Amino acid sequence: MTTLTSPPLAPLLDSLFEHAAQNRPEASPVFADLSEDEVSQLLQSRTNYIDLYARLKDVPLPVSRETGALLYMLARGCRARNIIEFGMSFGISTLHLAAALRDNGGGRLITSEFEPSKVARARANLAAGGVIDLVEIRQGDALKTLSVDLPAMIDLVLLDGAKPLYPDILRLLENRLRPGAFIVADNADDSPDYLAYVRSPANGYTSVPFGDDVELSMRIG
């Protein structure tokens, strides 16, 4: 048994995934009158994302179960000690990553979330899951919170916040990525500039899509 598959974390994740399935973002009034193209344009906007995510403050925006499992396996497989997460929401992905750190013998997970109500809910979930001691939560604009006091070497990065900021966040962290570090970008299709960057070998990455909505990249430079 692992931390991920044992109480208290396993039943907590089941409950959180069930809640997320019943409160999907596409059912939110925020998107009620928008076409698929309009939703895509909104998600890719560099000017409206703060208002958008504030309006989604009560909506869980989790990774899928498959992506959660991928995060755990990658973090365990590379024996991660230092992980950065952009976009915590209610903490589902954070729980998977922290579980991996626990099973690796410890480490530090720095996560950033700008919506205060989500920070409060995620903090409660991390405490209930027994992994809060491994997580440093930074509330506010990730362009600021993830620009200071970072580990000298980063083993794994999860990008799951405002999609237009993916390239900016990656560049903040880039010179601290160890060779072989993994970068997981959720809903990466909504960040075409990011995909173009990590898919160009000249930029020091090898990158492949995972499932329907994730880009998995590895730092090779």
N, C-alpha and C positions, 0 to 999 in steps of 0.2 A: 504494500500500500504506500501511496505517496501523500504528501500534503494536499495535492489537488484532488485526490480520490477518497480522502478520509474526512470525517467530521472534525471541526465544524464547517470546513470550507466547502466540501462537496454538496451538502444539502442547501447551503446558502446560495451557491451558484445555480442549482436547480431552480430555486425560488426566484432569483433575479432574472434568469433567462425566461421563465414563465411570465413574469411581470412584463418583460420587454416584448414578448410575443403578443401580449394583450394590449400593448401601447406603442404600436409601431409608428414611426415618424410620418409615414405617408398617410396615416389616418388623422394626423393632427390638423386642426383648422388652419394652421399656417400654410399648408399646401392644398387646402380644399379646392380652391378655384384656379389652380395653376395646372397647365399642361406639363407633360414630361419634359419637354424642351425648356419650358420656363423654370421648372425646378432645377434642371441642370445648370442653367444660366445663373440662377440665384446662388447655387452652391459654389460656383466658380468665380463669383464676384469678389473683387478685392476691396470693395467699398461698403458692401451690405452685410458682410458676414457677422459683424459684432451684433447688429440688430437681429439678424436671423437666429443666431445661437442663443441670444437672450430670450427670444420668443419661444425657443424650444427647451427652456430651462426645466420644465417638468416632464420632458420626454426622454426616456433612456435612449442613448445612441451607442449601443454596444457592438463589439465585434461578434461574429458568429461563433457558435460552439467549435466549429472546425478551426477558425482562426485562433480562438483561445487555446486550443490544443496545440496548434502550431507554435504559438508564442512560448508555451511551456516547454515544448520539445526543443526548440531552438536555444532557449536560455539554459536548459539542462545540458544540451549537447555541446555547447561552446563553453560550459562552466562559467557562465556570466557572473560577474561580481558587481558590475556597474551598468545600470540600465536607465535610459531616459525615455519618458513617455510624454507625448504632446497630445493632450485631450483625454481627460480621465472619465468624464461623464459620471455615472453612478459607481464606477470602479470595477466593472466585470473584467476588463483586460488587466487592470492593475492587480486584481486577485490572482490571475493566472501567472503573471510575471513574479509577483511576490512569493507565490508558492514555489516557483522554480528556485528563487534565491534561497528560500528556507531549505529546500532539499539539496542545494549546492553547498550548504553550510554557512550561509549568510551573504550579506552584500548590501548594496544601496540602490534603491529605486527612486529616482527623482521624477515626479510627475507634475504637470502643469495643467490648471483648469481655471478659466476666468469667471465662471458663473458661481457665485458664493453658495447658492442653495445646493448645487451639485457637489461642491466640495464637502458640505456638511453631510450629505447623504453618503457619499463615497467614504468619508472618514468613518462613519458609523459601520458601514459594511466591512471595511478593512479591520476594524476592531472586532466585529463579530466573527470574522474569519480567522482571527488570531495572527494576523501578519502586519498589523499597523506599525510595529517596531522596525520593519524593514523599509518603510515608505516615508519619503520626505515630500510633502504636498506643498507646492508653490502656487498660490492663488494670484491670478492677474494675467496680463498680456504675456504670452509665452515668448514674444520677441525680446522682452525684458527679463522675465523670470529665468529663462534658459540661456541667458547671455553671461551669467556670472556664477562663480563658485561651482564649477563642474569638475568631475573627476579627470585626472590627467589622461586616463584611457577609458574609453567607452566600448562595451562589448555588444550592446544591442540597443536599438532605437525602435520605438513604435510611434508612428505618425497617425493620429486619429482625431485631429482637431479640425480647424477650418482648412479646407482643402487648398485654397489659394496660397496659404502660407507654407505649404510643404517644402518648396525649394528654399525659402528663407530659413526655416528651422533647420533643415539639413545643413546648410552652409554655416550656421552658428556652431554646429557640433562637429563639422567635418574634420577639422585638424586634430580632434581628439579621438576619432574612430581608430581602433586598432586594426591592423590588417586581419581580415577575416571577420570583422564585425558585421552583424546582420542589421538590415533596416527593413522593417515591415511597414508598409503604407496601406492603410485601409481605405477603401473607396477611391483608389488611386486614379481611376478613370476620370474623376472630377478635377484632377490636377494635371492637365496635359503637359504643362511646362516641367513639372517634376518628372513625369515619365520620360520625356525627351532627354532630360539631364541624366538620369540614372541608367538609361538604356544606351547611352553613348559611351563606349569603352574608353574613350579619351579622358573621361572624367573620373576614372578610377573605380568603376563598379562593374560587376556582372549582375544581370537582373532578369527575372522571369516573372510572369503572372502566376498567381496561385489562386485557384478557384475562380469565382466570377468577379471578385472585387478587390483583390489584394495584389500588391506588387512586392515581391520578395527580392531584396538586393543584398549583395555582399561587397564590402570594401576590399578591393584587391590592391590598392596603391599604398 
